[in-house]
Amino acid sequence: MPARGSAGRSHEAPDGACQVITVHGPHQFTGELDLFNDRKSLVNGRMAEDGQVVRLNRPQFRRLLAAEPDIYETVMRALILRRLGLIQHGQATVVVAGPPTTADPLRVLRFLERNGYPVAVVDPAGGPAAREVLTRYGLDGRRSWPVVVYRPDRFLENPTNRELAQQLGLAEDLDPLAVYDLAVVGAGPAGLAAAVYAASEGLRTVVLEAEAEAPGGQAGTSSMIENYLGFPVGVSGQALAGRAQVQAQKFGARIVLPRLVVWLDCERRPYTITLEDGDRVRARTVVVATGARYRRLDLPGLDRFEGNGIHYAATLMEAGLCENEEVAVVGGANSAGQAGVFLSRHARRVQMLIRGPGLSETMSRYLQDRIEATDRILVHPHTELTGLEGDEHLTGVRWADNRTGAEEFRSIANVFLMLGATPNTDWLQGCLETDHRHFIRVGADVTDHRTRADGASPSGLETSLPGVFAVGDVRAGSVKRVASAVGEGSVVVAAVHRARATDRP
């Protein structure tokens, strides 16, 4: 924080060298986004000359921001820009070595990118410069890619996301004795909105995930959302999720990722949520905001090509794999339209395959206009993907006209599947009442009240269990829009307050 004298922010690079990032002088402050959570800081600080530094711990830092709005605005803007600068300029990085177009390296890179962690990529086939880097880190022998170098002479070979989070300090510990006022399961727009409003109103809040590797949910995979209120030039799903995450943490919400939820105990309150590593979280109320995932196609070889040519997200990382190539986007809703428009800026040609007669019934007008005005996008109505070809990586696809059966083959190495919504409700194991498509029923749509302790019908966004709510895409009958999800996540907090008031031992 404010310094007299000179202090520097530095980072020990994976090769052991000390990388000076910036030097602060009198009346300046240091720190970055990890001040809002219990993660390990990306950088260290050290005094360059004699002087004094006022040090604030995390609770003191939060109280300062709450009490001083003018200071808050300046500090918050600076911390966000500092993290962006570290990412854009490749500072305070880990090194990920491995073929960047194969499944596991892509998984690791996607995990780090979506969690806002700076990373440098080394392709083993990248020529003399790449071999020199690999030799410097002791990776010149054959290994199981990817290799993540995070400290001098310390690396991980093909780590899981959980292992990576632990080594990099991204994983947060949980208090086994804590009873939270609210547990939000799902860190998409709906879940993050619920966390922001609950924590800002003083509720002890924790955010967990049942499937995703980082905040943002399905919206986090979108390259650009242009019809969200307040962003006239659009905002990427990842940027929106990143800002919401910081906002929730600013108010004191705990965001515990990537430790996934596997079960909700419905039998007693406080409710108990079990994580994949066996840890448990207890909460008086629960908001289910696990959203939906893109539907998978029933095609031979699909599993083998996922991450090796089959993608369910269209961000800058995936676009980098498609420079000046021909790609295919399968789907006709807004997510497919956003992907097609974004990829057309990088790919030579985008082939859009639509099962129905056209885009008018399933896609927003502004996206239709963009597609019609782009000569790099070719729309194929009444067309379905029928075959995938390749050895280790996808090399070609076949599609067919679903009216005539006429089939066509194209040498395409990257396909983006944006095929509607399948709810993320498997982890509930039948705990809540759902409709025939497994979306969660709420309010007046709940027909089975046997699980209600008080025998009353649930109201609003409440499920068949008292004190358990469903918001966003996972809710039956929801409007699949980011704005709708954020709205439901915010208004559900009022119902959470009422549920806590009636939950007495």
C-alpha positions as CSV (number, residue, x, y, z in Angstrom):
1,M,0.0,0.0,0.0
2,P,1.2,3.7,0.2
3,A,5.0,3.7,0.4
4,R,7.8,6.1,1.3
5,G,11.0,5.2,-0.4
6,S,11.0,2.7,-3.2
7,A,9.4,-0.7,-3.5
8,G,9.2,-3.1,-6.4
9,R,6.8,-5.8,-7.6
10,S,8.6,-8.8,-9.0
11,H,8.1,-12.4,-10.1
12,E,10.4,-15.4,-10.0
13,A,10.2,-16.8,-13.6
14,P,10.2,-20.6,-14.1
15,D,13.9,-20.4,-15.1
16,G,14.8,-18.9,-11.7
17,A,15.4,-15.3,-13.0
18,C,13.8,-12.4,-11.0
19,Q,11.6,-10.5,-13.4
20,V,11.0,-6.9,-12.2
21,I,7.4,-5.9,-13.2
22,T,7.2,-2.4,-11.8
23,V,8.7,-0.1,-9.2
24,H,6.5,2.0,-6.9
25,G,7.6,5.2,-5.4
26,P,6.3,7.4,-2.5
27,H,2.5,7.7,-2.2
28,Q,1.8,4.8,-4.6
29,F,0.2,1.4,-3.8
30,T,1.0,-2.1,-4.7
31,G,-1.2,-5.2,-4.9
32,E,-3.4,-6.9,-7.5
33,L,-6.7,-8.9,-7.8
34,D,-5.7,-11.8,-5.5
35,L,-6.2,-9.3,-2.6
36,F,-9.9,-10.2,-3.0
37,N,-9.5,-13.9,-2.3
38,D,-7.3,-16.5,-0.6
39,R,-5.3,-17.4,-3.7
40,K,-1.5,-17.1,-3.8
41,S,-0.3,-13.8,-5.2
42,L,1.2,-13.9,-8.7
43,V,4.0,-11.5,-7.7
44,N,6.2,-10.7,-4.7
45,G,7.2,-7.3,-3.3
46,R,10.5,-6.2,-2.0
47,M,12.1,-2.9,-0.8
48,A,14.6,-1.4,-3.2
49,E,15.8,1.2,-0.8
50,D,15.1,2.3,2.8
51,G,11.6,3.4,3.5
52,Q,8.3,2.5,5.1
53,V,5.3,0.6,3.7
54,V,1.9,0.4,5.3
55,R,0.7,-3.2,5.0
56,L,-3.0,-4.1,5.0
57,N,-4.3,-7.7,5.3
58,R,-7.3,-8.8,3.3
59,P,-10.0,-7.9,5.9
60,Q,-8.4,-4.5,6.5
61,F,-8.2,-4.0,2.7
62,R,-11.9,-4.8,2.3
63,R,-12.9,-2.4,5.1
64,L,-10.8,0.4,3.5
65,L,-12.6,0.0,0.2
66,A,-16.0,-0.1,1.9
67,A,-15.3,3.0,3.9
68,E,-13.7,5.1,1.2
69,P,-15.6,5.1,-2.1
70,D,-13.2,7.4,-3.9
71,I,-10.2,5.2,-3.0
72,Y,-12.2,2.1,-4.0
73,E,-12.8,3.3,-7.5
74,T,-9.1,4.1,-8.1
75,V,-7.8,0.9,-6.5
76,M,-10.3,-1.4,-8.2
77,R,-9.6,0.0,-11.6
78,A,-5.8,-0.3,-11.0
79,L,-6.0,-3.9,-9.8
80,I,-8.1,-5.0,-12.8
81,L,-5.7,-3.2,-15.3
82,R,-2.7,-4.7,-13.6
83,R,-4.0,-8.3,-14.0
84,L,-4.8,-7.5,-17.7
85,G,-1.3,-6.1,-18.1
86,L,0.3,-9.2,-16.7
87,I,-1.7,-11.4,-19.1
88,Q,-1.2,-9.2,-22.2
89,H,2.5,-8.8,-21.7
90,G,3.3,-12.3,-20.6
91,Q,4.5,-11.4,-17.1
92,A,4.3,-13.5,-14.0
93,T,3.7,-16.5,-16.2
94,V,3.9,-20.3,-16.1
95,V,5.2,-22.1,-19.1
96,V,3.0,-24.6,-20.8
97,A,4.9,-26.9,-23.2
98,G,3.1,-29.2,-25.6
99,P,1.5,-29.4,-29.0
100,P,-1.1,-26.6,-28.8
101,T,-3.7,-28.2,-31.0
102,T,-4.1,-31.4,-29.0
103,A,-6.7,-32.2,-26.3
104,D,-4.7,-32.0,-23.0
105,P,-2.6,-29.0,-23.8
106,L,-5.8,-27.2,-24.9
107,R,-7.5,-28.2,-21.7
108,V,-4.7,-26.8,-19.6
109,L,-4.5,-23.6,-21.6
110,R,-8.2,-23.1,-21.5
111,F,-8.2,-23.6,-17.7
112,L,-5.5,-21.1,-17.1
113,E,-6.9,-18.6,-19.6
114,R,-10.5,-18.7,-18.2
115,N,-9.1,-18.3,-14.6
116,G,-7.1,-15.2,-15.7
117,Y,-3.7,-16.7,-15.2
118,P,-0.8,-15.5,-17.4
119,V,0.8,-18.2,-19.4
120,A,3.5,-18.6,-22.0
121,V,3.1,-21.4,-24.6
122,V,6.0,-23.4,-26.1
123,D,5.3,-25.8,-29.0
124,P,7.9,-28.7,-29.1
125,A,7.7,-28.6,-32.9
126,G,8.3,-24.8,-33.0
127,G,11.9,-25.0,-34.3
128,P,15.3,-24.1,-32.8
129,A,13.9,-21.3,-30.6
130,A,11.4,-23.7,-29.0
131,R,14.0,-26.4,-28.5
132,E,16.3,-23.9,-26.8
133,V,13.5,-23.0,-24.3
134,L,12.7,-26.7,-23.7
135,T,16.4,-27.4,-23.0
136,R,16.6,-24.4,-20.6
137,Y,13.8,-25.9,-18.6
138,G,15.1,-29.4,-18.8
139,L,12.3,-30.6,-21.0
140,D,14.3,-31.7,-24.0
141,G,13.6,-35.4,-23.4
142,R,10.4,-37.1,-24.5
143,R,7.6,-36.4,-22.0
144,S,3.8,-36.7,-21.6
145,W,2.6,-33.4,-22.9
146,P,1.6,-30.9,-21.7
147,V,4.3,-30.0,-19.2
148,V,3.6,-27.0,-16.9
149,V,6.7,-25.3,-15.5
150,Y,5.7,-23.2,-12.5
151,R,8.9,-22.9,-10.5
152,P,12.7,-23.4,-11.1
153,D,13.2,-27.1,-11.7
154,R,9.6,-27.8,-10.8
155,F,7.0,-28.9,-13.3
156,L,3.9,-31.0,-13.8
157,E,3.4,-33.6,-16.5
158,N,-0.2,-33.6,-17.9
159,P,-1.7,-32.4,-14.6
160,T,-5.4,-32.4,-13.9
161,N,-7.1,-29.1,-13.4
162,R,-7.3,-29.8,-9.7
163,E,-3.6,-30.6,-9.5
164,L,-2.7,-27.5,-11.4
165,A,-4.9,-25.3,-9.2
166,Q,-3.3,-26.6,-6.1
167,Q,0.3,-26.0,-7.3
168,L,-0.4,-22.5,-8.6
169,G,-2.3,-21.5,-5.5
170,L,-5.7,-21.2,-7.3
171,A,-7.5,-23.6,-5.0
172,E,-9.0,-22.2,-1.8
173,D,-9.4,-24.2,1.4
174,L,-12.8,-24.5,3.1
175,D,-13.6,-24.3,6.8
176,P,-15.1,-27.7,7.6
177,L,-17.1,-26.2,10.5
178,A,-18.6,-23.3,8.6
179,V,-22.3,-23.1,8.0
180,Y,-23.0,-20.6,5.1
181,D,-26.1,-18.6,4.8
182,L,-26.1,-19.4,1.0
183,A,-24.3,-21.9,-1.2
184,V,-24.5,-21.1,-4.9
185,V,-23.8,-24.0,-7.1
186,G,-22.9,-22.7,-10.5
187,A,-20.6,-19.8,-11.4
188,G,-22.3,-18.6,-14.6
189,P,-24.1,-15.3,-14.9
190,A,-27.0,-16.4,-12.8
191,G,-24.9,-17.8,-10.0
192,L,-22.4,-14.9,-9.9
193,A,-25.3,-12.4,-9.8
194,A,-26.8,-14.3,-6.8
195,A,-23.4,-14.2,-5.1
196,V,-22.9,-10.5,-5.7
197,Y,-26.3,-9.5,-4.3
198,A,-26.3,-12.0,-1.4
199,A,-22.8,-11.1,-0.3
200,S,-23.5,-7.3,-0.7
201,E,-26.5,-7.8,1.7
202,G,-24.3,-9.4,4.4
203,L,-25.1,-13.1,3.7
204,R,-22.2,-15.5,4.2
205,T,-21.9,-16.8,0.7
206,V,-19.9,-19.5,-1.1
207,V,-19.9,-20.3,-4.8
208,L,-19.2,-23.8,-6.1
209,E,-19.4,-25.6,-9.4
210,A,-20.8,-28.9,-10.6
211,E,-19.1,-29.0,-14.0
212,A,-17.3,-25.9,-15.3
213,E,-13.5,-25.3,-14.9
214,A,-13.8,-21.6,-14.4
215,P,-16.4,-18.9,-13.8
216,G,-18.6,-17.9,-16.7
217,G,-20.6,-21.0,-17.4
218,Q,-21.8,-21.4,-21.0
219,A,-21.7,-17.6,-21.4
220,G,-18.0,-17.7,-20.6
221,T,-17.3,-19.5,-23.8
222,S,-18.9,-16.8,-25.9
223,S,-16.5,-14.5,-27.9
224,M,-18.9,-11.5,-27.9
225,I,-22.3,-10.7,-26.4
226,E,-23.7,-7.7,-28.1
227,N,-27.3,-7.5,-26.8
228,Y,-26.5,-7.3,-23.1
229,L,-27.7,-4.0,-21.5
230,G,-25.0,-1.4,-20.9
231,F,-22.4,-2.8,-23.4
232,P,-23.2,-1.1,-26.7
233,V,-20.0,-2.4,-28.3
234,G,-20.4,-5.9,-26.7
235,V,-18.5,-7.8,-24.1
236,S,-16.9,-11.2,-24.2
237,G,-18.4,-13.8,-21.9
238,Q,-15.1,-14.3,-20.2
239,A,-14.7,-10.6,-19.5
240,L,-18.2,-10.4,-18.1
241,A,-17.6,-13.4,-15.8
242,G,-14.3,-12.1,-14.7
243,R,-15.7,-8.7,-13.6
244,A,-18.6,-10.4,-11.8
245,Q,-16.2,-12.7,-10.0
246,V,-14.2,-9.8,-8.7
247,Q,-17.4,-8.0,-7.7
248,A,-18.6,-11.0,-5.7
249,Q,-15.3,-11.4,-4.0
250,K,-15.2,-7.7,-3.2
251,F,-18.3,-8.1,-1.1
252,G,-16.8,-11.2,0.7
253,A,-18.2,-14.2,-1.3
254,R,-16.0,-17.2,-1.4
255,I,-15.6,-18.7,-4.9
256,V,-14.2,-22.2,-4.6
257,L,-13.0,-23.6,-8.0
258,P,-12.2,-26.0,-9.6
259,R,-13.5,-28.3,-6.8
260,L,-16.6,-29.8,-8.3
261,V,-19.9,-30.6,-6.6
262,V,-21.0,-34.2,-6.9
263,W,-24.0,-34.5,-4.5
264,L,-26.6,-32.6,-2.5
265,D,-28.0,-34.2,0.6
266,C,-31.7,-33.4,0.6
267,E,-32.7,-35.0,3.9
268,R,-31.9,-32.3,6.4
269,R,-31.1,-28.7,7.0
270,P,-28.6,-27.1,6.9
271,Y,-28.1,-28.8,3.6
272,T,-24.9,-30.6,2.9
273,I,-23.1,-30.4,-0.4
274,T,-20.4,-33.0,-1.1
275,L,-17.4,-32.1,-3.3
276,E,-15.4,-34.5,-5.6
277,D,-12.5,-34.7,-3.1
278,G,-14.9,-35.7,-0.2
279,D,-15.0,-32.3,1.4
280,R,-18.4,-31.0,2.5
281,V,-20.1,-27.6,2.6
282,R,-23.1,-26.9,4.8
283,A,-25.5,-24.1,4.0
284,R,-28.9,-23.0,5.2
285,T,-30.1,-22.2,1.7
286,V,-28.9,-23.3,-1.8
287,V,-29.3,-21.6,-5.2
288,V,-28.8,-24.1,-8.1
289,A,-27.4,-22.1,-11.1
290,T,-25.6,-24.9,-12.9
291,G,-27.0,-23.9,-16.3
292,A,-26.9,-26.0,-19.3
293,R,-24.2,-27.5,-21.6
294,Y,-24.2,-27.9,-25.4
295,R,-25.7,-31.1,-26.6
296,R,-23.3,-33.7,-27.9
297,L,-23.9,-35.5,-31.2
298,D,-24.2,-39.2,-31.4
299,L,-21.4,-39.7,-33.9
300,P,-18.7,-42.4,-34.1
301,G,-15.4,-41.0,-33.0
302,L,-16.8,-37.9,-31.3
303,D,-15.1,-38.7,-27.9
304,R,-11.8,-39.2,-29.7
305,F,-11.9,-35.9,-31.4
306,E,-13.1,-33.7,-28.5
307,G,-10.3,-31.3,-27.9
308,N,-8.6,-32.6,-31.1
309,G,-10.8,-30.8,-33.6
310,I,-14.2,-30.8,-31.9
311,H,-14.8,-27.7,-29.7
312,Y,-17.7,-26.4,-27.5
313,A,-16.3,-22.8,-27.2
314,A,-15.3,-20.1,-29.6
315,T,-12.8,-17.8,-27.9
316,L,-9.5,-16.3,-29.0
317,M,-7.7,-19.5,-28.1
318,E,-9.8,-21.7,-30.4
319,A,-9.7,-19.0,-33.1
320,G,-5.9,-19.2,-33.1
321,L,-6.2,-22.8,-34.2
322,C,-8.2,-21.8,-37.3
323,E,-6.2,-19.0,-38.9
324,N,-6.9,-19.0,-42.6
325,E,-8.6,-22.4,-42.5
326,E,-12.0,-23.6,-43.2
327,V,-14.2,-24.4,-40.2
328,A,-17.7,-25.7,-39.5
329,V,-20.2,-24.4,-36.9
330,V,-23.1,-26.7,-36.1
331,G,-26.2,-25.0,-34.7
332,G,-28.7,-22.2,-35.4
333,A,-29.2,-20.3,-32.1
334,N,-27.5,-17.2,-30.9
335,S,-24.4,-19.0,-29.5
336,A,-23.8,-20.5,-32.9
337,G,-24.3,-17.1,-34.6
338,Q,-21.8,-15.4,-32.2
339,A,-19.3,-18.2,-32.9
340,G,-19.7,-17.9,-36.7
341,V,-19.3,-14.2,-36.8
342,F,-16.3,-14.2,-34.5
343,L,-14.6,-17.1,-36.3
344,S,-15.1,-15.4,-39.7
345,R,-12.5,-12.8,-38.6
346,H,-9.9,-15.5,-38.4
347,A,-10.9,-18.4,-40.6
348,R,-10.9,-18.4,-44.4
349,R,-14.4,-19.8,-44.6
350,V,-17.1,-20.7,-42.0
351,Q,-19.6,-23.4,-42.9
352,M,-22.7,-23.1,-40.7
353,L,-24.8,-26.3,-40.6
354,I,-28.4,-25.8,-39.5
355,R,-30.9,-28.6,-39.1
356,G,-33.9,-26.4,-39.7
357,P,-35.0,-24.3,-42.6
358,G,-33.1,-21.2,-41.6
359,L,-32.0,-18.8,-38.9
360,S,-35.1,-16.6,-38.6
361,E,-36.8,-18.7,-35.9
362,T,-33.8,-19.3,-33.6
363,M,-31.4,-16.4,-33.9
364,S,-31.5,-12.7,-33.0
365,R,-32.0,-10.4,-36.0
366,Y,-28.7,-8.5,-35.4
367,L,-26.7,-11.8,-35.8
368,Q,-28.7,-12.8,-38.9
369,D,-27.8,-9.4,-40.4
370,R,-24.1,-9.9,-39.6
371,I,-24.0,-13.4,-41.1
372,E,-25.8,-12.3,-44.3
373,A,-23.4,-9.4,-44.7
374,T,-20.3,-11.6,-44.3
375,D,-19.1,-13.4,-47.4
376,R,-16.9,-15.7,-45.4
377,I,-19.9,-17.4,-43.8
378,L,-21.9,-19.9,-45.9
379,V,-25.2,-21.1,-44.3
380,H,-26.4,-24.7,-45.0
381,P,-30.1,-25.1,-44.0
382,H,-31.6,-28.6,-43.6
383,T,-28.1,-30.0,-43.0
384,E,-26.8,-32.3,-40.3
385,L,-23.2,-33.5,-39.5
386,T,-23.0,-37.2,-40.3
387,G,-19.4,-38.3,-40.0
388,L,-15.9,-37.4,-38.7
389,E,-12.6,-38.6,-40.1
390,G,-9.0,-38.6,-38.9
391,D,-6.5,-40.4,-36.8
392,E,-5.3,-38.5,-33.7
393,H,-6.8,-35.2,-34.9
394,L,-9.9,-34.4,-37.0
395,T,-9.0,-34.0,-40.7
396,G,-12.4,-34.1,-42.4
397,V,-16.2,-34.1,-41.9
398,R,-19.3,-35.3,-43.8
399,W,-22.6,-33.6,-43.7
400,A,-25.9,-34.5,-45.4
401,D,-29.1,-32.7,-46.5
402,N,-31.8,-34.1,-44.2
403,R,-34.4,-33.9,-46.9
404,T,-32.7,-35.6,-49.8
405,G,-29.9,-37.5,-48.0
406,A,-27.3,-36.0,-50.4
407,E,-23.9,-36.1,-48.6
408,E,-20.8,-33.9,-48.9
409,F,-17.2,-34.3,-47.6
410,R,-15.0,-31.4,-46.7
411,S,-11.4,-31.3,-45.4
412,I,-12.1,-29.5,-42.2
413,A,-10.0,-29.8,-39.0
414,N,-12.0,-27.8,-36.5
415,V,-15.8,-28.1,-35.8
416,F,-17.7,-26.0,-33.3
417,L,-20.8,-27.7,-31.8
418,M,-23.4,-25.2,-30.5
419,L,-26.4,-27.5,-30.3
420,G,-29.0,-26.4,-27.8
421,A,-29.1,-27.0,-24.0
422,T,-28.9,-30.1,-21.8
423,P,-29.3,-29.1,-18.1
424,N,-26.5,-29.8,-15.6
425,T,-28.6,-31.7,-13.1
426,D,-27.0,-35.1,-12.9
427,W,-25.3,-34.2,-9.6
428,L,-28.7,-33.7,-8.0
429,Q,-29.4,-37.5,-8.3
430,G,-33.2,-37.0,-8.3
431,C,-33.1,-34.7,-5.3
432,L,-35.4,-32.0,-6.9
433,E,-38.4,-32.3,-9.1
434,T,-37.6,-31.8,-12.8
435,D,-39.6,-31.9,-16.1
436,H,-39.2,-34.5,-18.8
437,R,-36.0,-32.9,-20.1
438,H,-34.5,-32.7,-16.6
439,F,-34.8,-29.0,-16.1
440,I,-35.7,-28.0,-12.6
441,R,-39.3,-27.1,-11.8
442,V,-39.9,-24.1,-9.6
443,G,-42.8,-22.2,-8.0
444,A,-46.3,-23.1,-9.3
445,D,-44.8,-25.6,-11.8
446,V,-43.8,-27.9,-8.9
447,T,-46.3,-30.8,-8.7
448,D,-44.7,-33.0,-6.1
449,H,-44.8,-31.5,-2.6
450,R,-44.0,-34.6,-0.7
451,T,-40.4,-33.4,0.0
452,R,-41.7,-30.0,1.4
453,A,-41.3,-30.1,5.2
454,D,-44.2,-27.7,5.7
455,G,-46.5,-29.1,3.0
456,A,-46.8,-25.7,1.3
457,S,-46.4,-25.0,-2.3
458,P,-43.1,-23.4,-3.3
459,S,-43.2,-19.9,-4.5
460,G,-41.3,-17.9,-7.1
461,L,-38.0,-19.5,-7.9
462,E,-38.1,-22.1,-5.1
463,T,-37.9,-25.8,-6.0
464,S,-39.6,-28.8,-4.5
465,L,-37.3,-28.4,-1.5
466,P,-37.7,-25.6,1.0
467,G,-34.8,-23.2,0.9
468,V,-33.5,-24.6,-2.4
469,F,-33.9,-22.3,-5.5
470,A,-33.2,-22.7,-9.2
471,V,-32.2,-19.8,-11.5
472,G,-30.9,-19.3,-15.0
473,D,-30.8,-21.9,-17.8
474,V,-31.2,-24.8,-15.4
475,R,-34.7,-23.7,-14.5
476,A,-37.6,-25.2,-16.5
477,G,-39.1,-22.6,-18.8
478,S,-36.3,-20.2,-18.5
479,V,-35.4,-17.7,-21.3
480,K,-31.9,-18.6,-22.5
481,R,-30.4,-15.1,-22.3
482,V,-27.6,-13.7,-20.2
483,A,-29.7,-10.8,-19.1
484,S,-32.5,-13.1,-17.9
485,A,-30.1,-15.3,-16.0
486,V,-28.5,-12.2,-14.2
487,G,-32.0,-10.9,-13.4
488,E,-33.1,-14.2,-11.8
489,G,-29.8,-14.5,-9.9
490,S,-30.4,-11.0,-8.4
491,V,-34.0,-11.3,-7.5
492,V,-33.7,-14.8,-5.9
493,V,-31.8,-13.2,-2.9
494,A,-35.0,-11.7,-1.6
495,A,-36.5,-15.3,-1.4
496,V,-33.3,-16.5,0.2
497,H,-33.8,-14.0,3.0
498,R,-37.4,-15.2,3.6
499,A,-36.3,-18.8,3.6
500,R,-33.6,-18.1,6.2
501,A,-36.1,-16.3,8.4
502,T,-38.3,-19.5,8.5
503,D,-35.3,-21.8,9.0
504,R,-35.1,-22.1,12.7
505,P,-33.5,-25.1,14.6
